[in-house]
Amino acid sequence: MEILLQQIINGLVLGSMYALVALGYTMVYGIINLINFAHGEVLMVGALTSWALIVTIQEAMPWMPGWIVLVVALVVSCVVAAMLNFIIEKVAYRPLRNSPKLAPLITAIGMSILLQTLAMIIFKPNYKPYPTLLPPVPFQVGGAVITATQIMILGLTAVSLAVLMYLVNYTRMGRAMRATAENPRVAALMGVKPDTVISATFIIGAVLATIAGVMYASNYGTVQHTMGFLPGLKAFTAAVFGGIGNLAGAVVGGILLGLIESIGSGYIGALTGGVLGSHYSDIFAFIVLIIMLTLRPSGLLGERVADRA
């Protein structure tokens, strides 16, 4: 039972990060019907930028408290990633908006490879230890343990999701986003600027991906130029699992995928004597994807984005 509780905690932490990245996928798809496969690399850029800032700040001001360093690095990294995603949308995706769907998809894959290569050149290909900025002392919860970093991840995810839901459902920008997702031509006739809305969507997605990237690096203690590839694929799986184009579905899919992966690699691994241990944790995400696409292609919560005229 203690193993199960521990894996549930681990799964919630992992699923929180998947949910934040999946929201970026599902928002972009809901508005312009594009799978932005460079989204995982935005996570990587955000994490690497925060690492560079943290190392610089610690060398220049070693007396500064760790949580302040983390907040400063997170805010600056969000700005950098938002600018990057804005440029990607304007340069790589906007000219292809009316092209066949295969063209922007191939462009997204090419942008992913380009960002990985540039990050490798700038930050070097070796793994870099991510500094521990919060107290490492674990807390006991019913026989399981949870660290301050994991508590921060859960809390920051809850706040981010609450702010996003408020933004989408109760603000003027949110109404513009929903109108553009419904029908961009009609929205433009009603005074909405689709280009501005799409750019804002990419910026919001970049901020969420950066938050997830910093949390991912803080939790696992390492960063590298390929670190966004696999979380990006799993977050895409989470978006499909919950229902691509549905914000609530992305959150549900991310949390469930994290729980499935964590329990599959930990709890089931313990029952099988390590035969299905952590080395095979990645297979559970893609087994879920295959089953979901076979049995329910629209995802658990379906897709609430209406067909465009």
C-alpha positions, -999 to 999 in steps of 0.1 A, spaced: 0 0 0 29 24 8 43 17 -27 10 25 -43 7 57 -23 42 68 -33 35 61 -69 3 80 -68 22 111 -55 49 106 -81 22 102 -108 4 134 -97 37 153 -99 45 138 -133 10 143 -146 9 179 -135 39 186 -158 23 167 -187 -9 186 -182 8 220 -186 25 210 -218 -6 193 -231 -25 225 -227 -2 242 -251 -8 215 -277 -45 215 -273 -49 253 -274 -29 257 -306 -48 227 -322 -82 241 -311 -76 274 -328 -56 267 -360 -58 228 -362 -20 225 -360 0 200 -339 30 221 -328 57 194 -325 82 221 -316 64 226 -283 86 202 -264 117 221 -275 101 253 -261 101 235 -228 137 226 -233 147 262 -241 129 274 -210 146 249 -188 181 256 -202 176 293 -200 166 290 -163 196 268 -157 220 294 -172 203 322 -152 205 303 -119 242 294 -123 249 331 -132 229 345 -103 245 320 -78 280 330 -89 273 367 -88 251 367 -57 256 336 -36 238 351 -7 205 353 -25 178 328 -11 172 298 -34 134 305 -38 141 340 -50 166 328 -75 141 302 -88 113 328 -92 136 353 -110 149 325 -133 113 313 -140 100 347 -149 129 356 -172 127 321 -188 90 325 -195 97 358 -212 124 343 -234 103 312 -243 72 334 -251 93 356 -274 107 324 -291 72 309 -296 59 342 -309 87 343 -335 82 306 -344 45 313 -351 51 344 -371 80 331 -392 73 294 -396 36 288 -392 18 320 -403 29 319 -439 17 283 -442 -17 289 -425 -37 283 -457 -14 256 -471 -22 219 -470 -20 205 -435 11 184 -442 32 215 -448 29 231 -413 33 197 -398 66 190 -415 77 226 -407 69 219 -370 91 188 -370 119 208 -388 116 236 -362 119 210 -334 152 196 -349 165 232 -355 159 242 -319 175 211 -306 206 217 -328 208 253 -318 205 244 -281 232 218 -285 256 244 -301 248 271 -275 246 251 -243 268 221 -254 255 185 -256 265 173 -221 241 168 -192 241 196 -168 232 193 -131 203 215 -122 209 233 -88 187 223 -59 171 256 -47 145 244 -23 151 225 10 158 188 1 143 174 34 114 151 25 80 151 42 63 119 53 27 114 40 11 81 52 43 61 47 52 78 14 76 108 10 72 141 -9 98 168 -13 94 206 -12 101 206 -49 72 182 -56 49 203 -34 60 234 -54 52 215 -86 17 206 -75 9 241 -61 23 259 -91 4 237 -115 -29 243 -96 -23 280 -98 -14 280 -134 -44 259 -144 -67 282 -123 -53 313 -140 -56 298 -175 -92 287 -169 -101 322 -157 -84 337 -187 -102 315 -212 -137 316 -196 -140 351 -181 -118 376 -200 -121 394 -233 -91 376 -247 -106 343 -237 -138 351 -255 -118 360 -286 -99 327 -284 -131 307 -282 -146 327 -311 -115 322 -332 -115 285 -324 -152 283 -335 -148 302 -368 -119 326 -374 -136 343 -404 -168 351 -385 -148 362 -355 -129 386 -377 -162 401 -389 -171 406 -353 -140 427 -346 -117 399 -334 -81 400 -347 -73 363 -354 -36 369 -359 -34 386 -324 -53 358 -308 -32 331 -324 0 349 -313 -14 352 -278 -22 315 -278 14 306 -287 27 329 -260 5 314 -233 15 279 -244 52 289 -242 47 302 -206 30 270 -196 57 249 -212 84 268 -195 68 264 -161 67 227 -168 103 226 -180 116 244 -149 96 220 -127 108 190 -147 144 201 -143 140 209 -106 124 175 -100 149 154 -119 180 176 -113 194 176 -149 190 195 -182 201 188 -217 193 198 -253 171 167 -260 152 169 -227 120 182 -243 115 156 -269 101 127 -248 80 149 -224 66 167 -256 55 134 -271 40 122 -238 22 155 -234 8 151 -270 -3 116 -259 -20 132 -229 -38 158 -251 -51 130 -274 -60 108 -244 -81 136 -229 -95 149 -262 -74 172 -284 -89 207 -285 -104 204 -251 -87 222 -222 -103 201 -195 -94 170 -215 -57 180 -216 -56 183 -178 -74 150 -172 -53 133 -198 -21 146 -183 -29 136 -148 -42 101 -158 -12 95 -180 12 105 -152 -6 81 -128 -6 53 -153 31 57 -161 41 60 -125 21 31 -112 31 10 -142 68 16 -136 68 15 -98 39 -5 -84 36 -31 -112 74 -32 -114 76 -41 -77 50 -69 -82 69 -84 -111 103 -83 -94 116 -54 -116 106 -70 -149 85 -40 -157 105 -14 -139 115 22 -145 134 12 -177 101 4 -193 81 34 -180 79 51 -215 60 22 -230 29 28 -208 23 62 -223 23 49 -259 3 18 -251 -24 43 -238 -21 63 -270 -26 32 -292 -56 19 -272 -72 53 -271 -68 59 -309 -82 24 -315 -112 25 -292 -120 62 -288 -102 85 -313 -119 116 -300 -104 111 -265 -120 107 -230 -139 141 -231 -142 143 -269 -136 175 -288 -157 206 -281 -143 226 -310 -170 228 -337 -164 219 -373 -156 250 -393 -178 260 -423 
